[in-house]
Amino acid sequence: MNNPPPTLPTPAAAYGAQARAWNWRRALSPTGNTGDAVFRAVLFGCALVVLLLVGAMIAAMAANSRLSLREFGFGFLTSSEWNPVTGRFGALPFIYGTVVSSLLALLISVPLSLGVAVFLVEQAPRRLSRPITFLVELLAAIPSVVYGLWGIFVLAPLLRQYVEPPLQKWFGWMPFFQGPITGIGLFTGGIILAIMITPIISAVVRDVLAAVPVTQREAALALGATRWETTRVVLANGGPGIAGAIILGLGRAIGETMAVTMVIGNRAQISASLFEPSYTIASVIANEFTEATEAIYLSALVELGLILFLVTFIINAAARLLVWSVTRATSGTARA
Amino acid sequence: MIEPRAGEQPAGQARTTTAQAKVSVRDLNFFYGATQALFNISLQIAERRVMAFIGPSGCGKSTFLRTLNRMNDTIPGTRATGEVLLDGEDTYAPGLNVVNLRRRVGMVFQKSNPFPKSIFDNVAYGLRINRLTTNKTELQDRVQQALEDAAIWPEVKDRLKTSALGLSGGQQQRLCIARALAVRPEVLLMDEPASALDPIATQKIEELIVELKRQYTIVIVTHNMQQAARVSDVTAFFWLGKLVEVNATEKMFTNPNEKLTEDYITGRFG
């Protein structure tokens, strides 16, 4: 990707004594052209700004959450109390809401995304796969708040009337489907998230499957494999990349704020029922930072932000590495 | 340049039809979209013999090989006319079970393509998906048999559970042959199986081919004319999508009937 600029094989004599002395222009640009040197410096500066921004964010959040970190320590993660009046803050209900809504989203989205990706790569004729790919990617471009509105006015009433009652009727013996049916809660939040992360998971899985060499498919077919059996070989080849795509989707689900805030109910509680309202880390920050007048209150919110930042950062890094391990390795050997 | 005379039956055809034909091709034309890649190919492939396809790059020999197990079906926009008979049964007949055809006509590819699984699981793959064994002992026996037939058993017998991707290039190719043999195909197609291998690995593959023809009908595409001369009983020469000459290998390389064949074999073009 990032080819080093070609070094010219010029005889040392041509440079004379000047070449041996340190030269800032030549240090920046081996071709020794002033314009190139400036150009390089500007580009490097742009890249540096991004890194500095990330560093500054971590530093600022760490500094602003010091109060809360010192006050509550590790107990912040295990306490369920969130009381601005008494000044006691614990993150557990938010962590629970975030984790459960994200996992629910994955549970729904992963099979759907795999189906979309396999169809696009293995089955669909080109004139069909192009428009479908385009539409799926368009889903990712819809603003989060629009998803939220649709969630409140369309999805929530739909679930309340047609989905949640039968679920309760047949699976009500499980604690997940007990409690009052309102259409607003973890269940709706999970479904909204599932719709929102499907484009990214299916797009990445599609790239991963497309990177699996044709020779693998032919090997299976030549042994008398059916389309289904061949697809399983392809999926096995793309294993780590698919895992990466799923984790990438998870990262997106965990950080998603607006749409979830609008449908999840925003109540800091831990309940086994998916129909009950819940709260996520991102939602509580968005909802409460304007009300946080106390220093400790604000500090607790910033600490939540720090947790969210670190978790999504690690998840995304891991996911990218997994995806690269597949797309890079296989596309490399396919050309060799 | 010498044009093969249109419509004329390639010389030496009669010689190869005497043995019982395992595969019989009649007037096969093949198209990639609007481009015709094969022109009126008619050819008999005798049972338990090795037939080699030679010809310059792009002459259609690989395309022809892939019509024999309908592997070209996977490429969109391709079309074939004519007949390919396997034991007298038309493999292009509508409603024919392609999956079953490919089990009977195995294939080894130019570039070794083991699955990212263990050595054992690679060879067992075809047996498992086709449900050819009923119990574990039988499966193990068939895998061992296939690895022995592919002359790779001594090298892998102590590492069956390790990844196939850890083998050398030549070993991987013999593993792929073992994988193809495990399902006991009737015909084995080999598309330049040794072109990516060093001379020693190539020699092993060639010895293997000679050994395998006791049990299998083998069709091999090769760019290496010495290889065709060493391993095959019958050689077919393709040129620009047409079958120029089919003849006993010995005759083909000493005294071919066609001037074009002679020019190619002696290196005057191609």
Boltz contact constraints between the chains, C-beta under 6 A:
constraints:
  - contact:
      token1: [A, 215]
      token2: [B, 109]
      max_distance: 6.0
  - contact:
      token1: [A, 215]
      token2: [B, 111]
      max_distance: 6.0
  - contact:
      token1: [A, 215]
      token2: [B, 113]
      max_distance: 6.0
  - contact:
      token1: [A, 219]
      token2: [B, 113]
      max_distance: 6.0
  - contact:
      token1: [A, 222]
      token2: [B, 102]
      max_distance: 6.0
  - contact:
      token1: [A, 222]
      token2: [B, 107]
      max_distance: 6.0
  - contact:
      token1: [A, 223]
      token2: [B, 126]
      max_distance: 6.0
  - contact:
      token1: [A, 224]
      token2: [B, 99]
      max_distance: 6.0
  - contact:
      token1: [A, 224]
      token2: [B, 102]
      max_distance: 6.0
  - contact:
      token1: [A, 224]
      token2: [B, 103]
      max_distance: 6.0
  - contact:
      token1: [A, 224]
      token2: [B, 130]
      max_distance: 6.0
  - contact:
      token1: [A, 225]
      token2: [B, 129]
      max_distance: 6.0
  - contact:
      token1: [A, 226]
      token2: [B, 99]
      max_distance: 6.0
  - contact:
      token1: [A, 229]
      token2: [B, 129]
      max_distance: 6.0
